Amino acid sequence: MKVLVLGATGNLGSRLVPALLNHGHSVVAYVRSSSKLESLLPNPVYRQISVVQGDAKDSFAIKKAILDSKADAVVNTAGLAALPPWGKSDLPVIFRAVLDAVREAGMERKKPLRTWFLGGLGVLNFPETETMFSDYIPIYLEHRQNLALLKSLPPNSVDWSMLCPSTMNPESSDITALSSKGKLIANAVTPPLWQNYWVKNIPLIGGYLTCMMNAPRYETTLEQNAELIASDLETLESPFSEKTVGVIDPK
Ligand SMILES: NC(=O)c1ccc[n+]([C@@H]2O[C@H](COP(=O)([O-])OP(=O)(O)OC[C@H]3O[C@@H](n4cnc5c(N)ncnc54)[C@H](OP(=O)(O)O)[C@@H]3O)[C@@H](O)[C@H]2O)c1
């Protein structure tokens, strides 16, 4: 597939570029600064990709980049959610711009565009409930409004998935190194291998304590998540279409 990556200079995006190439995809990096990307990536990697310079808040430019490059899929890693519940970042504006661009590009092509977005653990549901993790631990709340936008889309307008990891750590300072750890276990809508502890039954704080005890179990690596997206984009019909996706390292 030809994949347009927004945020290719970031922690995840920079690792996604080599992971996509390793899976046989072609990469178009949409970045604010091509010279920053060039200084980040080793020359043999940089020479294998196309680069478009632009702002991720500029929906028109993103749509043009998708159509001009004939991209089959888009991954948005641009923008970083604010941590405190009162925090504000550029992510919601970026998210909407990318979403509008992929929706309109899909309409022009008469085929919904496969698109991965980034969310966080907080927008996954407790197993067998509609309660979100962030109902108990209200951080990174901008992901909630982004997910609400995806859920309000008319059916079949964007073939989206939202990857919802907890903290992602680097395995290596070499951003071109592929993951040496095992594959992540991924699950739609709820965190995989969720554990219920006895504290769950404590009135008022049981849910909060269960989240706090589960949270560290969901730390993964940037390389593992890059691998998951790159490998999903090899499939024509993803099991994660129109779903949030939780991940855990089985080890
Ligand atoms: N890192 C984690 O542990 C973690 C965990 C869960 C979820 N997430 C989510 O995953 C996503 C990626 O995280 P990350 O750690 O890779 O973020 P990051 O390292 O901060 O990267 C953000 C990227 O966004 C780009 N960007 C920001 N504003 C832009 C704009 N207006 N136009 C074009 N590009 C723009 C930055 O480009 P410049 O280089 O030009 O600034 C950079 O490449 C975020 O949405 C984050 O909330 C991250």
The ligand as an SDF file (V2000), in Angstrom:
LIG
                    3D

 48 52  0  0  0  0  0  0  0  0999 V2000
    3.9490    8.7210   23.2420 N   0  0  0  0  0  0  0  0  0  0  0  0
    3.1040    8.0230   23.9970 C   0  0  0  0  0  0  0  0  0  0  0  0
    3.4800    7.3510   24.9680 O   0  0  0  0  0  0  0  0  0  0  0  0
    1.6270    8.0340   23.6300 C   0  0  0  0  0  0  0  0  0  0  0  0
    0.7460    7.2030   24.3300 C   0  0  0  0  0  0  0  0  0  0  0  0
   -0.5930    7.1760   23.9560 C   0  0  0  0  0  0  0  0  0  0  0  0
   -1.0360    7.9750   22.9220 C   0  0  0  0  0  0  0  0  0  0  0  0
   -0.1580    8.8000   22.2800 N   0  0  0  0  0  0  0  0  0  0  0  0
   -0.6380    9.6210   21.1680 C   0  0  0  0  0  0  0  0  0  0  0  0
    0.0570    9.2020   20.0050 O   0  0  0  0  0  0  0  0  0  0  0  0
    0.2960   10.3030   19.1290 C   0  0  0  0  0  0  0  0  0  0  0  0
    1.7650   10.3310   18.7450 C   0  0  0  0  0  0  0  0  0  0  0  0
    2.5470   10.4440   19.9080 O   0  0  0  0  0  0  0  0  0  0  0  0
    4.0870   10.8110   19.8070 P   0  0  0  0  0  0  0  0  0  0  0  0
    4.6850   10.5250   21.1360 O   0  0  0  0  0  0  0  0  0  0  0  0
    4.6770   10.1970   18.5680 O   0  0  0  0  0  0  0  0  0  0  0  0
    3.9970   12.3930   19.6030 O   0  0  0  0  0  0  0  0  0  0  0  0
    5.2000   13.4330   19.2830 P   0  0  0  0  0  0  0  0  0  0  0  0
    6.5270   12.7360   19.3920 O   0  0  0  0  0  0  0  0  0  0  0  0
    4.9710   14.6530   20.1000 O   0  0  0  0  0  0  0  0  0  0  0  0
    4.9760   13.7610   17.7450 O   0  0  0  0  0  0  0  0  0  0  0  0
    4.0210   14.6490   17.3380 C   0  0  0  0  0  0  0  0  0  0  0  0
    4.2240   14.8910   15.8690 C   0  0  0  0  0  0  0  0  0  0  0  0
    3.2010   15.7940   15.4560 O   0  0  0  0  0  0  0  0  0  0  0  0
    3.7680   16.7190   14.5710 C   0  0  0  0  0  0  0  0  0  0  0  0
    2.9690   17.9370   14.5440 N   0  0  0  0  0  0  0  0  0  0  0  0
    2.5040   18.6450   15.6050 C   0  0  0  0  0  0  0  0  0  0  0  0
    1.7940   19.7090   15.1640 N   0  0  0  0  0  0  0  0  0  0  0  0
    1.8110   19.6420   13.8010 C   0  0  0  0  0  0  0  0  0  0  0  0
    1.2620   20.4420   12.7750 C   0  0  0  0  0  0  0  0  0  0  0  0
    0.5310   21.5360   13.0460 N   0  0  0  0  0  0  0  0  0  0  0  0
    1.4980   20.0910   11.4810 N   0  0  0  0  0  0  0  0  0  0  0  0
    2.2410   18.9900   11.1780 C   0  0  0  0  0  0  0  0  0  0  0  0
    2.7880   18.1770   12.1090 N   0  0  0  0  0  0  0  0  0  0  0  0
    2.5690   18.5150   13.4050 C   0  0  0  0  0  0  0  0  0  0  0  0
    5.1460   16.9760   15.1270 C   0  0  0  0  0  0  0  0  0  0  0  0
    5.9340   17.5460   14.1070 O   0  0  0  0  0  0  0  0  0  0  0  0
    7.1530   18.5720   14.3630 P   0  0  0  0  0  0  0  0  0  0  0  0
    8.3790   17.7050   14.4340 O   0  0  0  0  0  0  0  0  0  0  0  0
    7.1110   19.4570   13.1880 O   0  0  0  0  0  0  0  0  0  0  0  0
    6.8940   19.2910   15.6650 O   0  0  0  0  0  0  0  0  0  0  0  0
    5.5490   15.5340   15.4690 C   0  0  0  0  0  0  0  0  0  0  0  0
    6.0360   14.8770   14.3320 O   0  0  0  0  0  0  0  0  0  0  0  0
   -0.1980   11.5460   19.8830 C   0  0  0  0  0  0  0  0  0  0  0  0
   -1.4730   11.8960   19.4040 O   0  0  0  0  0  0  0  0  0  0  0  0
   -0.2890   11.0910   21.3340 C   0  0  0  0  0  0  0  0  0  0  0  0
   -1.2780   11.8250   22.0260 O   0  0  0  0  0  0  0  0  0  0  0  0
    1.1540    8.8320   22.6020 C   0  0  0  0  0  0  0  0  0  0  0  0
  1  2  1  0
  2  3  2  0
  2  4  1  0
  4  5  1  0
  4 48  2  0
  5  6  2  0
  6  7  1  0
  7  8  2  0
  8  9  1  0
  8 48  1  0
  9 10  1  0
  9 46  1  0
 10 11  1  0
 11 12  1  0
 11 44  1  0
 12 13  1  0
 13 14  1  0
 14 15  2  0
 14 16  1  0
 14 17  1  0
 17 18  1  0
 18 19  2  0
 18 20  1  0
 18 21  1  0
 21 22  1  0
 22 23  1  0
 23 24  1  0
 23 42  1  0
 24 25  1  0
 25 26  1  0
 25 36  1  0
 26 27  1  0
 26 35  1  0
 27 28  2  0
 28 29  1  0
 29 30  1  0
 29 35  2  0
 30 31  1  0
 30 32  2  0
 32 33  1  0
 33 34  2  0
 34 35  1  0
 36 37  1  0
 36 42  1  0
 37 38  1  0
 38 39  2  0
 38 40  1  0
 38 41  1  0
 42 43  1  0
 44 45  1  0
 44 46  1  0
 46 47  1  0
M  CHG  2   8   1  16  -1
M  END
$$$$
